[in-house]
Amino acid sequence: MATLKDLSRQQELFSGGHRLCAGCGIPPIVRLVLRAANGPVVATTATGCLEVGTTIYPYTAWRVPWIHSAFENAAATISGAESAYKALRKRGALPGGDREIKFVAFGGDGGTYDIGLQALSGALERGHNFLYICYDNGAYMNTGIQRSSATPFYSSTTTSPAGQVIPGKKQWRKDLTRIVVAHDIPYAAQTSPHNWSDLSKKAEKALKIQGPTFMNVMSPCPLGWYTKSEDSIKLAKLSVDTCYWPLYEVENGVLKINYKPREKKPLVEWLKPQGRFKHLFKPENAGLLEEFQDRVDAEWQRLLDLEGKRL
Amino acid sequence: MAITATKGQTGLTGNSAVAYAMKQVNPDVCAAYPITPSTQIVEDFSGYVADGEVTTELITVESEHSAMSACIGAAAAGARVMTATSSQGLALMWEMLYIASGMRLPIVLANVNRALSAPINIHCDHSDSMGARDSGWVQLYSETVQEAYDNVFMALRIAEHKDVLLPAMVCLDGFITSHAIENISLLDDQEVRQFIGSYSAKASLLDIEGAPTFGAMTLPDTYIEFKRQQSEAMTRAKDAAIEVMKDFGKRFGREYGLFETYRLEDAEAAIVVLNSAAGTTKVAVDALRKEGKKVGLLRPRLFRPFPWQEIAEALKGAKAVAVLDRADSMNAFGGPVFSEVRSALYDLDSRPRVMNRIYGLGGRDYKVKDAVEVFNEALKAAETGRVDTLVKYITL
């Protein structure tokens, strides 16, 4: 794997000057993934923060070929591009001559867990050679922090506001990584940008594999989490150290946990600094915090039980 | 069953003929999802792929939305791309139809016309393609199996024309044309190859060094300029269509124009109708002509762009025009073909009376007697200079 020194010498494929927020988790994810391709790579992005923030005509932050077509179809769009690559390669008509080209699709949790789930499932099932990256910031941040099926338990969003009678989002987060794993693809993983080495390793591995691969990446969002920009990476780390967002991978069906915190931190350490969970710290909501912690514990235990097993 | 005939007269259904045309084009990528009544196109084509008769990458997507999305990804990568659908499938593609045309990707789609739900109905009307008439796609309509087959090649040439670069849709009537076997004349593969030529996209996602950005976001300072360029391309598509149709006629002896006229020159009353109903209408024209009644037909072939000046010129001699729509705009003001034709006639010094008849929705038969009744109404309007009922459902 490339060292930090190696990475610093590589050409930046995702340029600065884009309009994503300070403290946004997306840019480090994209930079590390594109670098991990270590060669020709074509990218697509679902409608969302990443698309809107990087390609305001006539500017583009992408130094790789890039396409955005719509919200729910990043996986379908990339499957078309990847198929065109195969067809043009077959008849010797690739613009730069015969060579390996990698394909990466990026989508937020809205574009992946929700509206894009069907297209993702279809592309995984068909076995296209591509890597899908979901940057999961836990809500429809681009349109103003509306709940998605990835939104954490009891999080307050603009469509699941913490009100007088309803304490934020009442449903548990959809476990997308598990759904993806059920497609029996060669590689799926969860990672987080605070751990550049874990993220890079996984992206390099995924991009070397022939066939569909998937990474679900924690992506802090100061705007939607009501947190300080400078705390994003710290909060990404806390999501992992509290075991809310475990780092694990499923390679050829076998589950491996990549990081087990020496001391599992209480969930409140991750929740407390975030404005979206502020209401949970009112005395009358102590039971909700307990319920949240119990569920995180149960999910972590489930993962521990599955370790080393073929799913 | 996919056919293997190479040249000459063959009995084929509309679907098989379109699939065979696609085989002869041998597109780089086909992304498709089956839907009645166009399913057989995708089935036949899958057979060609399975037997190695084409080198196409076939993407058997999980929905029509993904079909058009994959077509867009492939076309942006520089591939020649084709697909087929009908009805709800086209409706599900709707969002992506606009993106295909806005990104100026010359994708070719065969749409086998079928009614839209609700109530659900698998039979022919034009609600599907008419619903997509403002999506920025060139639309060619086909009366017969032969014409549907020929239109596939012409649509491809128009779409890829350097002055156009817009996606194109070939429309044929569900079941009536898609499932009816006609004796048609096939081109040989060499003729097809020479007619369509090779395709080289202006920009490609696979151009790593050029690193193009497709589908950037535009703000109010640039969006309208992109749309104006697209609109101008659609305007140019008419001349491109004329050029392509002329070339087709010269090479293969089958003459096509922007529209077809039948005994229209001295007609006092005319029917304007798309696709297979024109055949039925021609029989009525002949019968009425025998009785000495001056009636004729105009059948638009190119509906997008709409050749309004040429159509107005062709209809200006008529005293009354009955426009038949196999779709309703649900605007309490008639169907889409009616609105276009009536508007086209507005600038004439002496305008024919115009009426609209909505017919054949959801596959209801349109018979010779229906055409005769419409002609008689139109002849009456021609005589009196008055239209009693502007818009009316017939074939009820």
Interface residues (C-beta under 8 A of the other chain):
Chain A: P40 V41 V42 T44 E51 V52 T55 I56 Y57 P58 T60 W62 R63 V64 P65 W66 I67 H68 S69 A70 E72 N73 A75 A76 T77 I78 S79 G80 A81 E82 S83 A84 Y85 K86 A87 L88 K90 R91 A93 L94 P95 G96 I101 Q118 A119 S121 G122 A123 E125 R126
Chain B: D28 V29 A31 T55 T56 E57 I59 T60 V61 E62 S63 H65 S66 A67 S69 A70 C71 I72 G73 A74 A75 A76 A77 G78 A79 V81 E95 M96 I99 M103 S204 L205 L206 D207 I208 E209 G210 A211 P212 T213 F214 G215 A216 M217 T218 L219 T222
